[in-house]
Amino acid sequence: MNPPLPPFELGLYSFGELTPDPVTGATLSPEQRLKDLLEEIELADQVGLDVFGIGEHHRPDYLVSAPSVVLAAAAARTRRIRLTSAVTVLGTEDPIRVYQQYATLDLLSGGRAEIMVGRGSFAESFPLFLGGPPLDYDALFAEKLELLLKVRKDEHVFWQGRTRPPLRGEGVYPRTRPELPIWLAVGGTPASARRAGTLGLPMALAIIGGLPERFRPFVELYREAARTAGHGELPLGINAHGYIAPTSQAAANEAYPAHALVMNRIGRERGWPPITRAHFEGDRSPRGALFVGDPQQVTEKILFQHELFGHQRFLMQLSVGTLPHAQIMRAIELYGTVVAPAVRAEVARRGALQTGTA
């Protein structure tokens, strides 16, 4: 039987963007960007946020290619906040090393480590680690996830597959708690949603564009797969882009230039149409995907999506592109001290009404 679902959790994630400031044109040094990122995680802990995630990329516009190293540094500067990858690109990682890295982080942080695995949104890791795109990426990912789950469960591993040499009872160390959380990140692929439910893994659903309602079928697939496999109700998280400022107009004016710069560059790589200010404003409307606004707007939007999905966790990427460090710190403070308490209180009230304990 699964443990009860946790109270509603709110957090942040970052890829350690290293792009020019859209206003000044200046790019921070890697040293300064890492220093700023650690200060952001430390503040998130101080203002009571629940989770901070660090993503993995292998591009010049994102600094973090080794999330576990950054998270280990953050562990030494924080006390309560949980620390997770967001995501670990498992298809180009060795599951044994992934487990060892995050087991070590778990020990360093006093049991605050998590792993969020996913297929990744870019392909730059394929030539680095595989020599090129695999012939069957889904089979590769499924096999590596199977091994990661087995290593979490068993100290001595017996396993054979096609992606690496077999294991014949070798020990994997260090060991940490057997319930080390492993989340499966999903971008809207039905097969991935079914996989998470079937395996009994918490699912993190990325919604970074369009109407959130169109993702409800993926959530239903996930929950139906979990029920069919006998796992009951599993945690669900939503990951999204956002930004918070004292006023709605300030939030939009500050966030748009950096957001457009990054999304339009990625769009040129993938053949997307350019993002205009009108498109941006539509996406930050009450039913859009962007959480850009003042604290009240962001609170209402989180609660609107909670009505849609009934999720247990919400993670926001505050800076899609480069914004001044002081503005990010202000946004984190507003998120932790204004938005998070209001969201938690309302979700708790809704829960009490549903259970008849109000």
N, C-alpha and C positions, 0 to 999 in steps of 0.2 A: 504493500500500500504506500502511495506517495505521501510525503509530508505535506502539511497544509501550505497553501500558497503564501508567499511573504506579503507584508504590507507594500503599498505602492512605492516604487523606488524611482528616483529621478537622478540623472547624472549627465555627464558630458563625454564627448570623445573628440579626438584630434588626430590628424595625420602629420602634425608638425610642418604645416605648409611653409615653404621657403620661396615665396613669390614676391615680386616688386610691390611696394605700396602703390595703389592706383593713383594716389594724390601726389606723392612726392617722387615716385619712381625709384626710391631707394630699396635695397634688399638687405635684410639683416645678415650678419655673419652667422654661420652655423652655431658658433659658441653662444652668441647672444640669444638666438632662437631657442636653444635648449634650456638656457637659464630662464627665459621667460616662460617656457612650457612647464618647467618644474614649479615656478611660482604660481602658475595657474592651477596646477593640481593641488598645491598646498592650500591655496585659498578655497578651492572647492571643498576640501576636507574641513576647513575652519568654519565655513558657512553651512555645513550640515548636509551637503549633497551625498548621495549614496554610492555612486560608481563613477570612475573615470576610466575611459578606454583609450588606448593608443593603437592606431592602425599601422599596417606594414605596407610600404611602397618601395620601389626601386627606381625612382625617377628623380631628376634634378629639382623638380618643384615641390617635392616632399622630403623632409629631412630624415624621417624615422624609417630605417630598414630593419632595425632590431628592437622591436617594442619591449621585449622582456628586460633589456638593459635599462631603458628609460624608466620602466615601471619599478625596477629594483632601486634606482636612485630615488624615485618618488616614495617608495616604501619607507625609506629612512627619514623622510620629511613629513610623513603623515601618520595619523593614529587610527582612524576609523574607516575611511573611505575604501571601498573595494576597488581593486586594480585589475583591469582586464585588457587583453588584446582586442582589437576592433578593426580589422580582423587579422587572424593568422591565416595566411594563404597556404592551406594545408597541402594542396596539390604539388607544391614545390618545396615542401619542408619534409624532414624526417620526423615521423611521429614520436620516435624515441627521444630525440633531442627536444622536441616541443614539450613533451611531458617533463623531462629533466629540468628544462628552463623554468617552467611554471611551478613545478614542485619546489624548486629552490626559492622562487619568489614567494610562494605560499609560506615557506618556513621563515623567510626573512621578514615577512609582513605580519606574522602572527595569524595566519589563516585568512588572508584577504584577497588571495589571487583567484582569478578566473581565466578561462580560455574561451575566446569566441572564434570559432573556425568558420571559414567560408571559402568559396571558389575564387574570390577576388574580382574586382571590377576592371583591372588592367591586366595586360598580358606580358608586362615587361620582365616578370620573373621566369617565364618559360625559357628564353634563350640563356639566361644566366645559370639556371640549375638543371634544365632538362635538355638543352641543346635545341629547343624549338617546341612548338605546340605538340602535346601528346595526341596519339591517334584516337584514343577514347578517354577523354578527360573525366567523364562521369564515372567510369569504372575505376580510374586512378584515384579520384577523390574518395569514392566509396570504400576502396580497400584501405587507404590511409586512415580514414576515419575509424574503420573497424579496428585497426591496429592501435590507434590512440586510445580508444575505449577499453581495449583489452589490457593495455599497459596500465591504465588507471586502476583497473580492477585487480590485476595479478602482479605480484612481485617477480615471479619467475614466469617467463612468457614462452608459450609454445604456439608458434604461428608460422604459416607459410602462405605466400602470395606471389604476385608477379612483379611487384614494384621494388623489392629489395631482398637481400638474402634472408633465408628463413631464420627463425629463432627457435632454439631447441632447449628451452628451459633456462636461458641466461637471466640473471637478475638485472633489474633496472633500478637505478638509485640516483638521487635520494628518494625515499618514499615520503609521502605526505598523506593527508586525510583521504580516505577512499571516496569521499563525496566531493572532491575538487570539482567545482562546476565547469561544465563544458557546454557552451551555447552553440547552436548552429545558426549562422547568419544566412538569410535568404533575401534575394532581391526581387522576388515575384515569379519564381519558377515553380510550377505545381509539383514536379518530382522532388524538389528540395523540401517543400513544405511537408509532403508525405513522408519523406525520409526522417525529418526531425520528429514527427509524431510517432512513427513506427519504432524508432530507436529510443523514444522516451526522453528526448533532449529538449531543453528550453529553446525556443525559436526567437531570434531577433530579426524582425522584418524591416527592411530599409524602405522608406517612403520619401523620395526626394523630388517628386514631381507628379503632376496630375491630381485627380480627385482621390482622396484617401478611400472613398467608398469602393473603388474598383479593386482594392486589395482584400475585401472581405471574403471572397471565395477562397483565397489562399489560407486565410485563418481558419475557415471552416474545414478545408482539406486537412490542415494540420491537426485540428481537434478531433476530427472523425478518425484519422489514422491513429491517433493516440488512444482513443476509446477502443477501437478495434483491436489494437495490440495489448490492451489491458493495462494501460498506463494511467488512466483517469485524466484529470485535469492537470495540464502542465503550464509552467510560466511562459508568458508571451511578452516580448519587448518590441517597442517601436523605436527605430533610429531615424532621425530627421535632421534637416538643416534649419538653423535659426539664429536669431540675434535679438538681444534685449537692450533697450535704452530707456531713459526716463519718459520720453514721449514717443508716440507712434511715428511721427514724421522724422524725428532724429534717428530712430532705428532704421527706417527705410533709407534715408539719405546716407547714413554711414555704411550700411551693409551693401547697398546695391553696386557701387563701383567695383568692389573686390569680388562680389559674387558673380557679376557679369564677366569680369576679366577671366576668371577661372573656368566658369561653365562654358563660355564661348570658345576658349582655347580647346577644352576637351571636346566641345561640339564639333570643331573643325576636324579633329582627329576621327570622329565617329560619324560625321555627316549629319549632325543635328542642325536645325535652323537656329539662327542667332537668338539670344534672349534679349528682349527689349525691356525698357522700364515698364511698359504696359503689361507685359507678360509677368514680370516680377511682382507688380502690384496685384495681379490676379492670383498669383500663387500664394501671396501672403494674406489674401482675403480669408474670411472665416472658414470656408470650405476648401481652401487650397492646401498645398503641402508644406509651405514655408512657415516657420514659427518666428517671424520677424515682426516685432511690435513692442509696445510698452508692456509692463508686467501684467496688467489686466487682460490685454489681448492674448498674450501667450498662455496665461492661465486658462482662459476660456477655450482656447484652441486645444490644449492638452485634454481638458475635460470633455470636449466634443468628440475627440478621437477615442477617449475612454468609453464613451457611450457606444461608439461603433464597434470597438474591438474587445472591450473588457480586459485590457492588458494589465500587466503587473509592473512594467518597467518602461520608462521613457528616457532615451539618451539623445542629447542634442549636440550637433556639431556647430559650435558658435562661430567659427571663422572658416568659411569655405575658401576664402582668399585671405590675404594679409591685411589685418587691421592693427592700428596702434595697440600696443600692449596695455596701456592704461584703459582703453575702451573695452578690451576683453575682460580685464579685471573688474571693471564696473558692471559689465553684463553678468559675470559670474556671481558677484555680490547680490545683484537684483534677483537672479535666478534662485540663489540659495536662501535669501532672507525674506523675499516677498512671494515669488511664484511657488516655490516648493511647499511652504507651509499651507498656502491656500489650496493647492491641489490635493495634498495629503488629507486635509480636513474634509474636503468635499467627497473624495473617494471613500473615506471612512464612513461618512454619513450615508452615502449610497449603499455601502455594504451593510450597514446596520439596518437600513430599511428593508433590504432584500432578505436578511436573515431574521427580521422581526425582533432585533435586539435594541432598536432605537427607543 
